[in-house]
Structures are given as structure tokens and as C-alpha cells.
Amino acid sequence: MKIIHFADLHLGVENYGKIDPATGLSSRLNDFLAAFDQLVDYALDNKVDLVLFCGDAYKTREPSQTQQREFARRINRLATNDIPVFLLTGNHDMPNAVGRATATEIFDTLAVKNVYVANRPDIHTIDTAGGPVQVVSIPWLRRSALLNRDDIRNLTLPEITLKLQETLTNIIASLVDRLDPKLPAILAAHVWVTGSKVGSESMMSIGQEHTLLLSNIALPVFDYVALGHIHKQQVLSENPPVVYSGSLERVDFGEENDEKGFYVIDINSGAGDARKVSYQFHPVSVRRFLTVNVNLEPDDINPTATLMNTITAQQDKIKDAIVRLNIMVPAQAENRVSGSDIREALKEASYFTVAQDIQRETRLRMGDRTAEEIAPIEALKAYLDLKNVSADRQKVLLEYGEKLIDGPEPD
């Protein structure tokens, strides 16, 4: 049985993009679709038995009609070629209000053949060309779906987090008890596992969302644990394999050096009831992100030439890439850096941004005296004058400052 595991497609990410005149679509949307197409082509060319998607089809909870159409086209290519597709609901697929449809629910509503949508914890037994497989689904669950007010009344935030973890663990345990040990079993979860390395999710706070311990999911009953939510592909455990496939395309510069792709899992029958599982990461070709840092020196008589030489040295990497140029510029050279020359040098980039950090010398002026020649209390007085501190406030601060400078009185 050959299975593809991927997650965090995030159609709708359009930062660092521009409108493609041929299609009217964002160049970034085309990037994400191109990565998805590589996965679909691989599945069809290699006669994959199941495609397992672990959540976050779109960037937003209300994707545009165009984004939904393009996602459906690719799911349809798989399903109509008799490749079952399992769609797990991620946090970006959840509606803003309880009762509203999720972003992928339309496939379930229309009962699209070979497409399975998981909006709640359950066991899905899927018939594939390689035989039946059990998929235990743990989609993204709202706190309100896991706990009620009585559960969390008078609890602290850390206690609520532990309560959420306990509830999720109990849900998984109850589903495990229902599994048929004679059939392959996969856990598909969109969740944050503690200890995983994050990518562009570094702005998220673990304290604001539920997490699971690795020991909660690395259970011997599972042949493979397929995870979504973290954008950095990584293997958390070998036995059983507990794997984040990562996002399929680079979302921002936080993923600049991350390889992107999907995992292919092979499950083979062994002696008796034993099964052998192997898995391999398959990279896809995605848009390159590139950061170029230039630190110009104060005594550089031609800073623009220095800057151009640095850019030219990386021209092969710049072509068709999303480029971030960071320039450290001394104040005296600020007006000697040519913006038009920079734009010309970066014209072959798919998209570029330029940030200049002007290095201005700031120091407290003490007249002609050096730091060694001025008394500490005088330096404090000069500082307070510079900050326009009122005379009354200065008096109090100088009194305390003098006491601190003189040190404690002897006993």
C-alpha cells in the first residue's frame, strides 16, 4: 500500500506576489498550485493508493471562489482516477462561528466519490487498491468542542491547557480501542505536538492552543502518524513514524531554508500479522526565498558600487526568487546609494523588497571632556538635561543617583 502524506497547502497566501497578466491571478497562488500539481502528478504516475491531507487547505476560513475551484480541480484529478483522498480539517479551514460549514465540507455534502472529509474525531475505513486502511482522524478542534464552562471554571490558563491535553488524549484512546489490529492504522492529526520545531508559526503562542505530548500519539497500534499544522517537515519518532510533512510551499522568509514536499509511505505485509512500514520525503520544486545582507562601511567612497558587486555575485540565485535586500548604511553614505541602480540589479527577481537601516551615531555630548574626565553624577545630570526632565524630578533622581554612586554607608 502506497500513501502520500501532505498538509498545510494554504492556498490564498499572496504576500510577495504580483498579478499574472496572463491569468489575472496572484503569482503566489500560481506558485502554490504548481507545488500541488507536482504532488498530484506523482500520485497518478506512481499509482498511489491513498492521498492523505492533514489540514489547512486555504489561508483563510473563507477562501475565494477561485481558490476553491483550483483546489477542487486537483482533488478531482485524483478522485476520478480512483485514488481516494482524505481531507482533514485544519484550524484555517474552520469557520468563524459554530454551525457554519468548514472550507472542505462541500466534498462531503456532495458525496464526491473517493473523497473523505474528517471534521470530527472518528475512524474512517477506506478501501484502496492496496486493500483497506483505517484512518483515525483528529481534526483541529475548538476549545469549546473539547471543554464546557463547568470544565474550566476557576482554572488557570496552564490548568486549562492540561485539561485540553487530557481530553484529546482520552479521545484518541477511545478510538484506538475500536481499531481492528488486522488492518493497517494511521493517525491523521492537525495539532501541535510539544517539542516540534516550528517554521513560520513562530508568532503563535503554545499557551493559546491545545497541544499533545509525543507519548500521547506515538502508540504502537499505529503504523504511521501523519501530522499537519507545523510548517517545518520533521520526524518526531521512528517507531512508529510520527511525521510532520510541513507546508507544501514556502509561506514567508521564516521558511527560506526549508525544503518543501510530501512524504510517501509504503505499508507491506510481513510475517504473520506484522507489517513493514517505510517512508520517504519527496521534495518539490518551489519558489526560492533569498535574503541578501550588505553592510556598507563609513569610509566606502562608492557604496553603490559595493552594493552592486554584492548583488551581482548572487545573480544566479536572485533570478526568479523572492528577494529581501537588507542594507546597513552609515548616515554619511545615506544619499550616495542609488535606488534606481538597486531596482535595475534586482529586476530579474520574481519579487523584491529593500530595507535600509541608517546607522546614525548617537552619543551624549559632554563638551570637550571625555567619559574618563566627567564625574558620574555630572554625567547623570547631563543625561537628564538631554531628556528634558523637569527640575523637580531631576532633584529627586540626582539624590538617589548620588546615593547609588557613593554606595552603602558603613555600619
Residue pairs with C-beta under 8 A, 6 or more apart in sequence:
1 49
1 50
1 128
1 130
1 131
1 133
1 184
1 266
1 267
1 268
2 46
2 47
2 48
2 49
2 50
2 130
2 264
2 265
2 266
3 48
3 49
3 50
3 51
3 52
3 133
3 186
3 224
3 264
3 265
3 266
3 267
4 39
4 42
4 43
4 48
4 50
4 51
4 52
4 262
4 263
4 264
4 265
5 52
5 54
5 224
5 226
5 243
5 245
5 262
5 263
5 264
5 265
5 279
6 39
6 51
6 52
6 53
6 54
6 245
6 248
6 262
6 263
7 53
7 54
7 55
7 56
7 88
7 90
7 190
7 226
7 227
7 228
7 229
7 244
7 245
7 246
7 247
7 248
8 54
8 55
8 56
8 90
8 228
8 229
8 230
8 231
8 245
8 246
8 247
8 248
9 32
9 36
9 53
9 56
9 57
9 58
9 71
9 247
9 248
9 249
10 32
10 56
10 57
10 58
10 59
10 92
10 247
10 248
10 249
10 251
11 29
11 32
11 33
11 57
11 58
11 59
11 63
11 67
11 70
11 71
12 29
12 58
12 59
12 60
12 63
12 64
12 67
13 28
13 32
13 59
13 249
13 251
14 26
14 28
14 29
15 28
15 252
16 28
16 252
16 322
16 350
16 351
16 353
17 26
17 27
17 28
17 29
17 31
17 351
18 26
18 27
18 350
18 351
19 25
19 26
19 27
20 26
20 27
20 30
23 30
25 66
27 350
27 351
28 287
29 66
29 67
29 70
31 249
31 286
31 287
32 248
32 249
33 70
33 74
34 285
34 286
35 248
35 249
35 260
35 284
35 285
35 286
36 74
36 248
37 74
38 284
38 285
39 51
39 248
39 262
39 284
40 74
40 77
40 78
42 48
42 262
42 264
42 282
43 51
43 78
43 83
44 77
44 78
44 81
44 83
46 264
47 129
48 83
48 264
49 83
49 84
49 128
49 129
49 130
49 133
50 83
50 84
50 85
50 86
50 126
50 128
50 130
50 133
51 78
51 83
51 84
51 85
51 86
52 86
52 88
52 135
52 186
52 188
52 226
53 85
53 86
53 87
53 88
53 228
54 88
54 90
54 188
54 189
54 190
54 226
54 227
54 228
54 229
54 245
55 88
55 89
55 90
55 91
55 92
55 93
55 139
55 140
55 190
55 228
55 229
56 90
56 91
56 92
56 93
56 190
56 228
56 229
57 63
57 71
57 87
57 90
57 92
57 93
57 103
57 104
58 67
58 68
58 71
58 92
58 93
58 103
59 92
60 92
61 92
61 93
61 94
61 95
61 96
61 103
62 95
62 96
62 103
63 71
63 103
68 103
68 106
72 107
75 85
75 87
75 107
75 112
75 115
76 112
78 85
78 114
79 85
79 112
79 113
79 114
79 115
80 114
82 114
82 129
83 114
84 114
84 115
84 116
84 126
84 127
84 128
85 114
85 115
85 116
86 116
86 118
86 124
86 126
86 135
86 137
86 188
87 104
87 107
87 115
87 116
87 117
87 118
88 118
88 137
88 139
88 188
88 189
88 190
88 228
89 102
89 103
89 104
89 117
89 118
89 119
89 139
89 140
89 190
90 139
90 140
90 190
90 228
90 229
91 140
91 190
91 209
91 229
92 103
93 102
93 103
93 104
93 140
94 102
94 103
94 140
94 142
95 101
95 102
95 103
98 142
98 144
101 109
102 117
102 119
104 117
105 117
105 119
107 115
107 117
108 115
108 117
108 119
116 124
116 126
116 135
118 124
118 135
118 137
118 139
118 188
119 139
120 137
120 139
121 136
121 137
121 138
121 139
121 141
121 171
121 172
121 175
122 136
122 137
122 175
123 134
123 135
123 136
123 137
123 175
123 178
123 179
124 134
124 135
124 136
124 137
125 132
125 133
125 134
125 135
125 183
126 132
126 133
126 134
126 135
130 267
131 183
131 184
132 183
132 184
133 183
133 184
133 185
133 186
133 267
134 179
134 180
134 183
134 184
134 185
134 186
135 185
135 186
135 187
135 188
136 172
136 175
136 176
136 179
136 185
136 186
136 187
136 188
136 222
137 188
137 189
138 168
138 171
138 172
138 187
138 188
138 189
138 190
138 191
139 189
139 190
140 190
140 191
140 229
141 168
141 210
143 160
143 164
143 210
146 164
146 167
146 168
146 210
147 160
147 163
147 164
147 167
151 163
152 160
152 163
155 163
157 207
158 207
161 207
161 210
161 211
164 210
164 211
165 210
165 211
165 212
165 213
165 216
168 191
168 210
168 212
168 216
169 212
169 213
169 216
172 187
172 216
172 217
172 219
176 219
176 221
179 185
179 221
181 221
181 273
182 273
184 223
184 267
184 275
185 221
185 222
185 223
186 222
186 223
186 224
186 225
186 226
187 217
187 219
187 222
187 224
187 225
187 226
188 226
188 228
189 212
189 217
189 225
189 226
189 227
189 228
190 227
190 228
190 229
191 210
191 211
191 212
191 227
191 229
192 204
192 206
192 209
192 210
192 211
192 212
192 229
192 230
193 211
193 212
193 213
193 214
193 217
193 227
193 230
193 236
193 242
193 244
194 206
194 211
194 212
194 213
194 214
195 214
195 236
196 230
196 232
196 234
196 236
196 244
197 230
197 232
197 234
198 204
198 230
198 231
198 232
199 230
199 231
199 232
199 246
199 247
199 251
199 254
199 255
199 258
200 231
200 247
200 251
200 252
200 254
200 255
201 229
201 230
201 231
202 254
214 236
214 237
214 242
217 225
217 242
218 225
218 236
218 237
218 239
218 240
218 242
219 240
220 239
220 240
222 240
223 240
223 267
223 275
223 277
224 240
224 241
224 243
224 265
224 267
224 277
224 279
225 237
225 240
225 241
225 242
225 243
226 243
226 245
226 263
227 236
227 242
227 243
227 244
227 245
228 244
228 245
229 244
230 244
230 246
231 246
231 247
231 251
231 255
231 258
232 244
232 246
232 255
232 258
233 243
233 244
233 245
233 246
233 258
233 259
233 260
233 261
233 263
233 281
234 243
234 244
234 246
235 241
235 242
235 243
236 242
236 243
236 244
240 277
241 265
241 277
241 279
243 263
243 279
245 261
245 262
245 263
246 258
246 260
246 261
247 255
247 260
248 260
248 261
248 262
248 284
248 286
249 260
249 286
249 287
250 256
250 258
250 260
250 286
250 287
250 289
252 289
253 289
253 291
253 324
255 289
256 289
256 290
256 291
259 281
259 283
260 283
260 284
260 286
261 281
261 282
261 283
261 284
262 281
262 282
262 284
263 279
263 280
263 281
263 282
264 279
264 280
264 282
265 277
265 278
265 279
266 277
266 278
266 279
267 275
267 276
267 277
268 275
268 276
268 277
268 278
269 275
269 276
270 276
287 320
287 321
287 322
287 350
288 317
288 320
288 321
288 322
289 321
289 322
289 324
290 314
290 317
290 318
290 321
290 322
290 323
290 324
291 323
291 324
291 326
292 310
292 311
292 314
292 318
292 323
292 324
292 325
292 326
293 326
293 328
294 306
294 307
294 310
294 325
294 326
294 327
294 328
295 328
296 303
296 306
296 307
296 327
296 328
296 329
296 330
296 333
296 337
297 330
298 330
298 332
298 333
300 306
300 333
302 336
303 329
303 333
303 336
303 337
304 336
304 337
304 338
304 341
307 327
307 337
307 341
307 342
308 341
308 345
311 318
311 325
311 342
311 345
311 346
312 345
315 348
318 346
318 348
318 349
319 348
319 349
320 348
320 349
320 350
321 349
321 350
322 349
322 350
322 351
322 352
323 346
323 349
323 351
323 352
323 353
324 352
324 353
324 355
325 342
325 346
325 352
325 353
325 354
325 355
326 355
326 357
327 337
327 354
327 355
327 356
327 357
328 357
328 359
329 337
329 356
329 357
329 358
329 359
330 358
330 359
331 358
331 359
331 360
331 361
334 356
334 358
337 356
339 354
342 354
346 352
346 354
364 379
364 382
364 383
364 386
365 382
366 374
366 378
366 379
366 382
371 379
374 382
376 401
376 405
377 398
377 401
377 402
377 405
380 397
380 398
380 401
381 394
381 398
384 393
384 394
384 397
384 398
385 394
389 397
